[in-house]
Amino acid sequence: MVRFSLTLALIASLVACGGDDKPTQSARASVSTQNAGDDRVAKELFGRVSSSSSQRAQSIGGYARGCQAGAVQLAETGPTWQAMRLSRNRNWAQPVTVDYVRDLSRKVASLPGWDGLYIGDMSQPRGGPMLTGHASHQSGLDIDIWMLPPDRLNLTAQERENLSSISMRRASGAFTNSRWTKEHEAVLKAAASDPRTARIFVFPGAKVEMCKNAGSDRDWLRKIRPWWGHHYHFHVRLKCPADAPGCTNQAPPPPGDGCAEADGWVDRILNPPPPDPNAAPRPKRGPLTMAKLPAQCLGVLNN
């Protein structure tokens, strides 16, 4: 079990909020062919730009293979939120995403013990691949929200660097721990019930616990998807805005509440299947190059 737990931890660190966002056929079709020879590493370019482009707001490409034009910056502090880890400069997103944070944090602030939300990584000023961490968060539609209930919304910039969120998992993510509360479930339900939400990634034990307690109101559970890690924060992914024709949505979650799938995740954590001796090694994927991003991303980068 110890060896398996370490394996899970390694996988979680490698996934780093990627979620199950393999590019769809339409996403692959949007990749530039006119820039086929541009082998510059995209994260080295997008990861060093400090401001947004002066273009119309637009999500471009997919969550894990895209960029964003005309991004806006979430205010460092609002009436019901604070952006964390300001040194990363990842509190940029599309206007719909910033509006979502404002709306959700206002609802959460009405819950006992919650003054609002601590907001983790969103996207870089022009989206695209990051120098470190996430595989997704590229098109301005992803948000990491801390599991730590804020009791202060006047943290200094240094306090936001030093403060850490809290883990909610037990037994490598098979169960929630004693810190998990009904208010955490209420926060996730509010986030999933918003029609702008496409999916929410959280550790498997949290999904199973919510399935147990949901009662007859279960439609929102479909958007809650188990994924590696995601026990210090949960990851909200929004749908492509209607006025963003160059944005590629992830396929909708399968029908149903997804609770049986979450049970399967937990079973595999507690009873890991033996390794397949005949399994072919996964090919190593190199970093995304500019040629692999949508053609519009070059214009966003150079704007």
C-alpha positions in Angstrom: 0.0 0.0 0.0 2.9 2.4 0.8 4.4 1.7 -2.7 1.0 2.3 -4.3 0.5 5.5 -2.4 3.8 6.8 -3.6 2.9 5.9 -7.1 -0.4 7.8 -6.8 1.5 10.8 -5.5 3.9 10.7 -8.4 1.0 10.5 -10.9 -0.7 13.4 -9.2 2.3 15.6 -9.4 2.8 14.8 -13.1 -0.9 15.4 -14.0 -0.9 18.7 -12.1 -4.5 19.6 -12.8 -4.5 18.3 -16.3 -7.8 16.4 -15.9 -9.1 14.0 -18.4 -8.8 16.6 -21.2 -7.2 14.6 -24.1 -7.7 16.7 -27.3 -10.8 15.8 -29.3 -10.7 15.4 -33.0 -12.0 19.0 -33.4 -9.2 20.2 -31.1 -6.6 18.5 -33.2 -8.1 19.8 -36.4 -7.7 23.4 -35.1 -3.9 23.0 -34.8 -2.0 25.2 -37.2 -0.5 23.7 -40.3 0.9 27.0 -41.7 3.3 27.1 -38.7 4.4 23.5 -39.1 8.0 24.5 -38.9 7.7 26.6 -35.7 9.4 24.3 -33.2 9.8 26.9 -30.5 8.7 25.6 -27.1 5.4 27.3 -26.3 5.8 27.4 -22.6 9.1 29.3 -22.9 7.2 32.0 -24.8 3.8 32.2 -23.1 5.3 31.7 -19.6 7.4 34.8 -19.8 4.7 37.3 -21.0 3.6 39.5 -18.1 0.5 41.2 -19.6 -2.6 40.3 -21.7 -3.0 41.0 -25.4 -4.9 44.1 -26.5 -7.4 42.1 -28.5 -11.1 41.1 -28.2 -11.5 38.6 -25.3 -11.4 35.1 -26.8 -10.7 31.6 -25.7 -8.7 29.8 -28.4 -8.2 26.1 -28.8 -8.6 23.5 -26.1 -8.0 23.6 -22.3 -4.7 21.8 -22.7 -3.7 23.1 -26.2 -4.7 26.7 -26.6 -4.3 30.3 -25.5 -6.4 33.3 -24.7 -6.7 36.8 -26.2 -7.9 39.9 -24.4 -7.7 38.3 -20.9 -8.7 40.3 -17.8 -7.0 40.0 -14.4 -9.0 38.9 -11.4 -8.6 41.6 -8.7 -6.1 40.5 -6.1 -8.8 41.1 -3.4 -12.5 41.4 -3.7 -15.4 41.6 -1.3 -15.7 37.8 -1.2 -12.4 36.4 -2.6 -8.6 36.7 -2.6 -6.2 35.6 -5.3 -3.4 33.5 -3.9 0.3 33.1 -4.9 0.4 36.5 -6.7 4.0 36.0 -7.7 2.9 33.4 -10.2 0.9 36.0 -12.2 -1.7 33.4 -12.9 -4.8 35.3 -11.9 -5.8 36.0 -15.5 -8.8 34.6 -17.4 -11.6 35.3 -19.7 -14.3 37.8 -18.5 -16.8 34.9 -18.1 -14.3 33.2 -15.7 -13.8 36.3 -13.6 -17.6 36.8 -13.4 -17.9 33.2 -12.3 -15.4 33.7 -9.4 -17.3 36.8 -8.3 -20.7 35.0 -8.4 -19.6 31.8 -6.8 -17.6 33.5 -4.0 -20.6 35.7 -3.1 -22.8 32.6 -2.7 -20.1 30.8 -0.7 -19.8 33.7 1.7 -23.3 33.0 3.0 -22.2 29.6 4.3 -21.2 29.1 8.0 -17.5 29.5 8.5 -16.8 30.8 4.9 -16.1 34.4 4.2 -15.7 33.7 0.5 -13.0 31.8 -1.5 -9.2 31.7 -1.8 -8.5 31.4 -5.6 -5.5 29.5 -6.8 -4.2 29.3 -10.3 -6.3 30.5 -13.2 -4.3 31.2 -16.4 -1.3 33.2 -17.6 -1.9 36.6 -19.1 -2.1 35.1 -22.6 -2.9 31.6 -21.6 -0.9 28.9 -23.3 1.4 26.3 -21.7 2.9 27.2 -18.3 6.6 27.0 -17.4 5.7 24.7 -14.4 2.6 22.8 -13.2 -0.6 22.4 -15.1 -1.1 20.7 -18.4 -4.4 22.6 -18.8 -5.4 26.1 -17.7 -4.4 27.3 -21.2 -7.5 29.0 -22.6 -8.7 31.1 -19.7 -11.5 28.9 -18.5 -10.0 26.9 -15.7 -9.9 27.8 -12.0 -8.3 26.2 -8.9 -10.3 26.9 -5.8 -8.7 26.2 -2.4 -10.3 23.8 0.1 -9.3 26.1 2.9 -12.3 28.1 4.2 -11.1 31.8 4.4 -11.4 33.4 7.8 -9.6 36.5 6.6 -9.8 38.4 3.3 -7.1 40.9 4.1 -4.1 38.8 3.6 -0.9 40.6 2.6 0.9 39.5 -0.6 3.5 37.8 1.5 0.9 35.9 3.6 -0.6 34.7 0.3 2.8 33.2 -0.6 3.2 31.5 2.8 -0.3 30.3 3.6 -1.1 26.8 2.4 -4.4 25.1 1.8 -5.5 21.9 3.6 -5.8 18.4 2.3 -9.2 16.8 2.5 -8.2 13.2 1.7 -7.6 10.0 3.6 -6.2 6.7 2.4 -4.6 8.1 -0.7 -7.9 9.7 -1.7 -10.2 6.8 -1.2 -12.0 8.7 1.6 -12.4 12.2 3.0 -10.8 13.1 6.3 -12.1 14.8 9.4 -11.6 18.2 7.9 -14.3 17.6 5.2 -17.6 19.3 6.1 -21.1 19.6 4.7 -20.1 23.2 3.8 -17.4 21.8 1.5 -20.1 19.8 -0.2 -22.3 22.9 -0.5 -19.4 24.8 -2.1 -18.9 22.1 -4.7 -22.6 21.8 -5.4 -22.9 25.5 -5.9 -20.0 25.4 -8.3 -21.3 22.5 -10.3 -24.9 23.8 -10.4 -23.8 26.9 -12.4 -24.8 26.4 -16.0 -21.4 27.9 -17.1 -19.6 24.9 -15.5 -18.5 22.0 -17.7 -16.7 19.8 -15.2 -15.2 19.9 -11.7 -12.2 17.7 -10.8 -11.8 16.5 -7.2 -10.3 13.5 -5.5 -12.4 10.2 -5.7 -13.3 10.0 -2.0 -14.9 13.4 -2.1 -17.1 12.4 -5.0 -18.2 9.2 -3.2 -19.0 11.2 -0.1 -21.1 13.6 -2.0 -22.9 10.8 -3.7 -23.8 9.3 -0.3 -25.3 12.6 0.9 -26.9 14.1 -2.2 -30.4 12.7 -1.7 -32.8 13.0 -4.7 -31.2 16.1 -6.1 -28.4 14.5 -8.1 -28.2 16.2 -11.5 -25.2 18.4 -10.4 -23.2 15.3 -9.5 -22.6 14.5 -13.2 -20.2 17.4 -13.5 -18.1 16.3 -10.5 -15.4 14.1 -11.9 -12.8 12.1 -9.9 -9.2 12.8 -10.8 -5.7 12.3 -9.3 -4.7 14.9 -6.7 -7.2 17.7 -6.3 -7.5 17.3 -2.5 -6.0 20.7 -1.5 -8.2 22.4 -4.1 -10.8 21.5 -6.6 -10.6 22.5 -10.3 -13.5 24.2 -12.1 -13.6 24.0 -15.9 -16.0 26.3 -17.7 -17.7 25.7 -21.0 -16.6 27.6 -24.1 -18.4 31.0 -24.3 -21.0 31.1 -27.1 -19.1 34.0 -28.8 -15.8 32.0 -29.0 -16.0 30.0 -32.2 -12.3 29.1 -32.0 -12.7 27.5 -28.5 -12.9 23.8 -28.3 -15.1 22.3 -25.6 -14.3 19.0 -23.8 -16.7 16.2 -24.5 -19.7 16.3 -22.0 -19.5 13.9 -19.1 -21.2 10.6 -19.6 -24.9 10.3 -18.7 -25.9 9.7 -15.1 -24.5 10.9 -11.8 -21.1 9.2 -12.2 -21.2 7.7 -8.7 -20.5 4.1 -9.9 -17.4 5.4 -11.7 -16.2 7.1 -8.5 -16.8 3.8 -6.6 -14.5 2.2 -9.2 -11.8 4.7 -8.6 -11.9 4.1 -4.8 -11.8 0.3 -5.3 -8.7 0.6 -7.5 -7.1 2.7 -4.8 -7.8 0.2 -2.0 -7.2 -2.8 -4.2 -4.7 -1.8 -6.8 -4.7 -4.2 -9.8 -1.3 -5.9 -10.4 0.9 -4.3 -13.1 0.5 -5.7 -16.6 3.9 -7.2 -17.5 3.0 -6.9 -21.2 2.0 -3.3 -21.1 3.9 -1.2 -23.5 5.7 1.8 -22.0 4.0 5.1 -22.5 5.8 7.2 -25.1 7.4 10.3 -23.7 5.7 13.5 -24.8 7.9 16.5 -25.5 6.8 20.0 -24.6 4.2 21.7 -26.8 5.7 23.7 -29.6 4.1 26.6 -31.3 3.3 24.4 -34.3 1.1 22.3 -32.1 -1.0 25.3 -30.9 -3.9 26.9 -32.9 -2.6 29.3 -35.5 -4.3 32.3 -33.8 -2.0 31.8 -30.7 0.9 33.2 -32.7 -1.0 36.4 -33.2 -1.9 36.5 -29.5 1.7 36.0 -28.5 3.0 38.7 -30.9 0.2 41.3 -30.2 
